[in-house]
């Protein structure tokens, strides 16, 4: 299973002969390889996995996915951490 994160392309350039872009993910900007998505233009949304834009997606789909990821994050923050959980008893023989 892989997790693709939606982001908006804010700049496109070439680096070492590869199409690259600066992509914004909720205020964080990362360099992303655009080789698999040559049709992408500044302002488009892309689905990114490990630094590669895998597909162009529409803005509505990007916003829906971002909202879902934020919801997951809020659930994770509400759960008690593993470190505060009681340890199981030692049952060595």
N, C-alpha and C positions, 0 to 999 in steps of 0.2 A: 504494500500500500504506500502511496506517496501523497504528500500534501502540497497542493498548489495554492499559492497565496496571490490574490488579486492586487494589482497595483496600476498606477497611471503613469504612462510614459511622459516625462517632462522635457527630455532632451535626447537627441539621437546624434551619434557620431561614429567614426571608424577608429578602431584600435587594432593595430597589427593586421590590417586587412579584414577585420571582422566587424559587422554592424553591432554596435553596442548602444545601450541607452541608459539614461538615469531614470529610475522608476521609483515613484513615491508610494510608500506603504504606510498610510496613516501618520504622516509626518516624518517618517524615516526614509531617506533616499539611499538607494543602492545601485551599483553598476550591474547591468544585466545584459547577457548576450542575446541578441535578437536574430541570430542566424536562422532559427526555425520559424521565424515570423517576419519575413521580409516585407510584408504588406503593411506592417504597423507604422503609424505616423504619430507625431507628438499630439498628445491629448487622448490617444486611445488607451484602453485598459487591456492588460495582458495577465495571463495566469502564469506565475513563475514558480519553478521548482529548482532548487539548488543552483540558482544563478542563471537559469535559462528560461526565457519566455517560451512557453510551450504552445500557447494559442492566444489569439485575440478574442476578447469577450466584450459584450456590450456593457454599458455603464450600469444598467439595472441589475444584471447578473453579478457584477463586481460588488455593488453595494449590498446586495442580498447575502453574498458570501462573506463579506466583511462583517455584517451584522451577526451572522451565525457564529463566526469565529469569536467575536466579542462576547456573545452569549456563553459560549463554551468557557471562555476565560473567566467570566464572572462566576460560573458554577465551580470552577477549579479553585478560585480564590475563597469561596464560601466553605469549602470542605476543609476539615482539620488536616494539618500536614502529617506526613508519615512519621516525622521525627517525634511528634507529640503523642502518637498512638502508643498504648501500652504494649510492652513486649510480651510475647507468648512465654509461658513457663518453660524452663529448661527440663527436658525429659530424657536426658541421656541415661543409658543403662550402665 
